[in-house]
């Protein structure tokens, strides 16, 4: 497989700019980065942020039960 040089990379960049436009490049890059981070977290087995959000209401509910019991 031939290696990509500077001219080939510039052509690819121009095509991307034409397809997405200059204004949306930041959004596309951010979405791509987020997808890569989520993929790495999933492949490494780390719990994602959604799991922590689901545990928090349980902690709050348990804390309110403790306060009612002590009253």
C-alpha positions, -999 to 999 in steps of 0.1 A, spaced: 0 0 0 15 34 -10 22 59 18 3 92 19 24 122 12 17 159 16 -1 163 -17 -25 134 -10 -33 147 25 -40 182 11 -64 167 -15 -82 147 13 -84 179 34 -99 199 5 -125 172 -1 -134 171 36 -138 209 37 -160 208 6 -182 181 21 -186 194 56 -179 231 52 -155 252 73 -181 259 100 -189 223 108 -153 210 109 -151 217 147 -184 199 153 -173 169 132 -139 168 150 -155 170 184 -179 142 176 -151 121 162 -130 127 193 -159 118 216 -165 86 197 -129 76 200 -128 83 237 -160 62 243 -146 34 222 -114 33 242 -133 34 275 -155 5 263 -125 -15 251 -106 -10 284 -135 -19 306 -138 13 325 -173 23 336 -186 52 315 -200 84 330 -236 72 325 -231 44 351 -220 70 377 -250 91 370 -273 61 376 -256 53 410 -260 89 423 -298 88 427 -295 56 447 -270 72 470 -294 102 475 -323 79 482 -303 59 507 -292 92 524 -328 104 527 -338 71 543 -311 75 569 -322 110 578 -359 98 582 -348 69 605 -328 92 628 -357 117 632 
